Amino acid sequence: MMKNSVLYALITAILFVTLEPVSKLIANDVTPYAITFWRFFIGSFILIPPAIMKIKREKIILKGKDIGIMILLGILFICISMVSLQLAVKQADTPSLIAIIFSSNSVFTILFAILILKEKLTRNKLIALLFGIIGVLLCTDFSSGTNITSVALAIFASLTFSLYTVLSQKFTKKFGGIIQTTVVFLTGSLVLLLALLIGGVDVTPVLTVKSFSILCYLGFFVTGIGYACYFKAIEKGGPIMGSLAFFIKPILTPFVTWIINGITPDITTLLAVICIVFASYFAVNKKK
C-alpha cells in the first residue's frame, strides 16, 4: 500500500512539475486565459468518473448551498489564481522561477490558516515563513521590470491558491478532495469561459499540431491524471503522501526547465529551491 502511494506521489510530482515549462512553449500562441480554460475543462472530465463513484459509494448528497460554495471556490481558484499563474508564466524570463515561487503556497497557507481557521503560530511555522520569504526574494530580479511583474503575479497566484486551500478546508472538507476538485474544476472553467465570452476574449487556440498536443497534455495529463494520482496518493498513504509531491516539485523544476526550455539553472535558482523545500517541510511539520 505504501509503495503504491509513493508511486502515485511521484507520478503527481513529475506531471505537476511540467506545467510551467510546457505551457511556456505555447505562451506566445495561446492566451493565458485560453490555456487555463482548456486545461481545467479537459481535466475535469478525467475526474468526473471517480467523483461519481465516490458519491454513489458513500451516498453523498450535494445541496444547492454546497454547490454554490464550490462555484465561488472555482472562481477563486481558476478565474483568479490559475489565470494569474499563466500570466506570470507568459511574462517570465524563465518558467522555473514562477514554479518555485508558486511552490511556496504552503507557506502562505500558514497565514490564512491562522486568520481563518484560528490555528496557532508555532516555531516551525515561523521558520517556514522565513525560508519562504528568502526563497521568493531570491527569485526576484529587481533590475528587470518584466521579471518583477511576473514575480508579483506568481506571488498573487500563490496567495490566492493558499486562500482557496484554507477556505476549502473550512467549507467543503466533508466531501473529500476528489468531489470538491471535480466540481471546482468544471464550474470554475465554465465561469471563466462565460466571463471571457462576455469580455470578447477569444478562447479558441491557434490549432497547430504543437498547440493542440500541448493543450491536450496539460488537460489530460497534468490536470486530469495529475490530480487523480494526487488524491490516490492521499487515499493510500495519507496527507503526507500528498505533501511529498509538492516537496519534489521545486527540486525537479530547474532541471525540467533546462530539459524542456533549454534554460540552465543558476546558483540563485538552486538556492531558492533549497529555501522553498525547507519552507514546505516546516510548514507541514506538526511539531511545535
Summary of the structure (lengths in Angstrom):
residues: 288
radius of gyration: 18.1
end to end distance: 29.5
largest distance: 56.4
contacts: 1038
relative contact order: 0.23
helix: 82%
strand: 0%
